[in-house]
């Protein structure tokens, strides 16, 4: 009697198990139908079309093309087409126009780039400028040294030039001094050799008449 107690419940569940058929295996371009107890593999609508109507018991359905501004990208069972993107966000422009089989492809204007792969937003490629700080910055010692170094180099350069000029002047004076002495000596020699001038005969000199007659041929003698 005990084995019958276990077998009778199983016999009661057999009609329920036999009423649930196995779900069919459909291809990527098909869909299983009906939804609750699928027994068919029905064909989907192709890209660019949508399923306008379909039967609830079999694969009878009707596909219609998408209207302008709408699309379906692949095989589908959608009851409506999707709206195309407008690329109307800031700094965005159309790269590829929308068609019945694919959505609009958007891109960013010059100086901007897409924030994500789908280009839902454009961001600037220019780095923002940092406003000047109002705090007083401490002077950089290294910068100060670099700024004063050219001035020091210029001063030393002028000092060296002055020393060189002074040295050259001393050498010139040392070399030309004997020449100047020789010129002075020669000039003084010629001054010493100048002949003495005799007084003219017609000068009024307080000398005796004899001396005057002796030196000048005058009718008075």
QUIRAJO-V449347 format. One record per residue. RES is the residue in one small letter. SS is DSSP state (H for helix, E for strand, - for the rest). NEAR is the number of other C-alpha atoms within 10 Angstrom. D_LAST is the distance of its C-alpha to the last C-alpha in Angstrom with 1 decimal. Layout:
res | ss | near | d_last
RES | SS | NEAR | D_LAST
RES | SS | NEAR | D_LAST
This chain:
res | ss | near | d_last
x | - | 5 | 212.6
x | H | 6 | 209.2
x | H | 7 | 207.6
x | H | 8 | 208.7
x | H | 9 | 206.9
x | H | 10 | 203.6
x | H | 10 | 204.3
x | H | 10 | 205.4
x | H | 10 | 202.1
x | H | 10 | 200.2
x | H | 10 | 202.6
x | H | 10 | 201.8
x | H | 10 | 198.0
x | H | 10 | 198.4
x | H | 10 | 198.6
x | H | 9 | 195.5
x | H | 9 | 193.5
x | H | 9 | 194.7
x | - | 9 | 193.6
x | - | 10 | 189.8
x | - | 10 | 188.6
x | - | 10 | 185.6
x | - | 13 | 182.3
x | - | 13 | 181.2
x | - | 12 | 177.9
x | - | 14 | 175.7
x | - | 11 | 172.5
x | - | 10 | 169.1
x | - | 15 | 169.7
x | E | 17 | 173.1
x | E | 20 | 174.5
x | E | 20 | 177.8
x | E | 20 | 180.2
x | - | 16 | 182.0
x | - | 11 | 179.9
x | - | 7 | 182.8
x | - | 14 | 184.9
x | - | 17 | 182.7
x | - | 17 | 184.6
x | E | 19 | 182.3
x | E | 19 | 178.9
x | E | 18 | 177.5
x | E | 19 | 174.3
x | - | 23 | 171.2
x | E | 24 | 169.1
x | - | 19 | 166.0
x | - | 18 | 162.4
x | - | 22 | 161.6
x | E | 28 | 165.2
x | E | 25 | 167.3
x | E | 20 | 171.0
x | E | 15 | 172.3
x | E | 14 | 175.8
x | E | 14 | 178.2
x | - | 11 | 181.8
x | - | 11 | 183.0
x | - | 13 | 185.6
x | - | 14 | 184.1
x | - | 17 | 180.9
x | - | 11 | 181.0
x | E | 16 | 177.5
x | E | 14 | 174.9
x | E | 19 | 171.1
x | E | 16 | 168.8
x | E | 20 | 165.0
x | - | 21 | 162.5
x | - | 15 | 161.0
x | - | 11 | 157.2
x | - | 17 | 155.3
x | E | 22 | 157.9
x | E | 25 | 158.5
x | - | 25 | 160.6
x | - | 16 | 158.8
x | - | 16 | 161.8
x | - | 17 | 165.6
x | E | 22 | 167.0
x | - | 21 | 170.0
x | - | 16 | 168.0
x | - | 15 | 169.5
x | - | 17 | 166.1
x | - | 23 | 162.7
x | E | 18 | 159.7
x | E | 17 | 156.8
x | - | 19 | 153.4
x | - | 16 | 150.4
x | - | 16 | 147.8
x | - | 20 | 144.7
x | - | 10 | 143.8
x | - | 12 | 142.5
x | - | 11 | 138.8
x | - | 18 | 136.3
x | E | 22 | 139.2
x | E | 16 | 139.6
x | E | 16 | 142.2
x | E | 12 | 141.8
x | E | 12 | 145.1
x | - | 15 | 147.3
x | - | 20 | 150.9
x | - | 18 | 153.8
x | - | 21 | 157.6
x | - | 17 | 157.4
x | - | 18 | 154.4
x | - | 20 | 152.6
x | - | 19 | 149.1
x | E | 17 | 146.4
x | E | 24 | 143.6
x | E | 21 | 140.1
x | E | 23 | 137.1
x | - | 16 | 134.0
x | - | 10 | 130.5
x | - | 11 | 129.4
x | E | 16 | 133.0
x | E | 17 | 135.7
x | E | 19 | 139.5
x | - | 13 | 140.7
x | - | 10 | 143.9
x | - | 7 | 145.4
x | - | 10 | 147.1
x | - | 16 | 143.9
x | - | 15 | 145.5
x | - | 19 | 142.2
x | E | 21 | 138.5
x | E | 17 | 135.9
x | E | 15 | 132.1
x | - | 11 | 130.2
x | - | 8 | 127.1
x | - | 6 | 126.8
x | - | 7 | 126.6
x | - | 6 | 123.3
x | - | 6 | 123.4
x | - | 6 | 122.0
x | - | 6 | 119.1
x | - | 7 | 120.3
x | - | 6 | 119.5
x | - | 6 | 119.3
x | - | 6 | 115.9
x | - | 7 | 115.4
x | - | 6 | 114.0
x | - | 8 | 110.6
x | - | 9 | 110.9
x | H | 9 | 108.9
x | H | 8 | 108.5
x | H | 10 | 107.2
x | H | 10 | 104.7
x | H | 10 | 103.4
x | H | 11 | 103.1
x | H | 11 | 101.2
x | H | 10 | 98.7
x | H | 11 | 98.1
x | H | 11 | 95.8
x | H | 11 | 93.7
x | H | 10 | 93.4
x | H | 11 | 92.5
x | H | 11 | 89.7
x | H | 11 | 88.2
x | H | 12 | 88.3
x | H | 12 | 86.7
x | H | 11 | 83.8
x | H | 12 | 83.3
x | H | 12 | 83.2
x | H | 12 | 80.7
x | H | 12 | 78.5
x | H | 12 | 78.7
x | H | 12 | 77.9
x | H | 12 | 74.8
x | H | 12 | 73.6
x | H | 12 | 74.2
x | H | 12 | 72.3
x | H | 12 | 69.4
x | H | 12 | 69.2
x | H | 11 | 69.4
x | H | 11 | 66.5
x | H | 12 | 64.3
x | H | 11 | 65.1
x | H | 11 | 64.3
x | H | 12 | 61.1
x | H | 11 | 59.6
x | H | 11 | 58.3
x | H | 11 | 56.7
x | H | 12 | 55.0
x | H | 11 | 53.7
x | H | 12 | 52.4
x | H | 12 | 50.6
x | H | 11 | 49.1
x | H | 11 | 47.9
x | H | 11 | 46.3
x | H | 11 | 44.7
x | H | 11 | 43.2
x | H | 11 | 41.9
x | H | 9 | 40.0
x | H | 9 | 38.4
x | H | 8 | 37.3
x | - | 8 | 35.6
x | - | 8 | 33.2
x | - | 7 | 29.5
x | - | 6 | 27.2
x | - | 6 | 24.8
x | - | 6 | 21.0
x | - | 9 | 19.5
x | - | 9 | 17.8
x | - | 12 | 14.2
x | - | 7 | 15.2
x | - | 7 | 17.2
x | - | 8 | 16.9
x | - | 10 | 16.7
x | - | 7 | 16.9
x | - | 8 | 14.6
x | - | 8 | 12.2
x | H | 10 | 8.6
x | H | 10 | 8.3
x | H | 9 | 10.6
x | H | 16 | 9.0
x | H | 13 | 5.9
x | H | 10 | 8.6
x | H | 9 | 10.8
x | - | 13 | 9.4
x | - | 10 | 7.8
x | - | 10 | 6.1
x | - | 6 | 5.5
x | - | 7 | 3.9
x | - | 10 | 0.0
